[in-house]
Structure formats: structure tokens, C-alpha cells
Amino acid sequence: MSDFQTSTHRERWIFQPQDLVDKWTGVNRRSAETLAQYGTTRLKVDPVDGSISNPEPAPDHVVGSSGVKPLSCEEEQMMRRFYEQKIQEVCKAFKFPHKIQATAIIYFKRFYLQWSVMEHHPKHIMLTCVYSSCKVEENHVSAEELGKGINQDHQIILNNEMIVLKSLDFDLIVFAPYRSIEGFIDDMDVSSV
């Protein structure tokens, strides 16, 4: 196990509250501009290499005249929180350990520091984060099994895996409080004997 003090988690993924607001505002603004330009915000992800391309302009779209209103930063935050709760529900349904749930939520939060919920559907990213956290925390579950367990197409999970990993900069080791708390509880059990 690596040391938190020298980890990429500490070096690259710990932010001040204002830094988070600035990141979320920036990705929200970028999505609003994409919506105005293309009439849609959903980016296309290549299932083979995970590359991203801008959406095709809607056939009848006139730049700057989208009838669809972009989400506000507050609405995006509500959607992220909703899907963070869904991660917990999925992990509970599969009886995954807490470390998988914590890792999946951290991946989800990191992903949406760089992307808007208007660009990548949170349901798809949520499932991909759960799948990736199972792999990293060595609790193997196949994409097919995960998809079948929640009535979703497993190909969605696989198609988004590379974009999630790239967005995380492949920083897959996370530090959640569960290890420390479990160690503390074990120490208390030993000392009470």
C-alpha cells in the first residue's frame, strides 16, 4: 500500500472549496457553449480507443439558437448527488464492501471535475465507476454481470471505461477513511481482550 503523503491522491486530487466551484463552473460554461454551437452537448466516445469527438450539429440547428436550456451549476450538482446516492444503492444491492463504494464515488466525483453531466450521462458514468472500482479493489465482477444485475446494457459500461480512466489520469489508488477506521476498530478489539 502506498503512503498518502506521497500519493497522487494528495498531490492532484485535494482541492479547496473555491477550486471545486471554479472547476464545476468552467465545465458548465463549456457545455453551455457547446449546446449553443451544436444544439446538443453529448460528446461521442469511440468504443475502441475511448477518443472523444464533438457532437454533430443538429440538422436544423442555427448556431446560438438552441431551444434547449443548459443546466445551471446548481442543477448539475443536484444530479451528481443523486447519482452518488445511486452508486451506494448499486453497491448495496451487490453487497460490495464499503471500499468499493467509496472508490466508485471518488472516481465519479473526480470524473465530474472535468466533465459536465450534460456531456456524459451520469447513469453511464456511475456504472462505469462502480465497475472500475471493483477491478481496482480486486473484487471482480464482469460488466455483463453488473449490467444484468441492474437491467442495463453492459456495453455502455465498457464503452465508457476508457474515458473514465483517462479523465482520472489513471490515478486509480484512492484513500478512503474505511481502512483507517477498520484498523482503529481492530486495534480496539485487540486492546479490549
Disulfide bonds with the S-S distance in Angstrom:
none
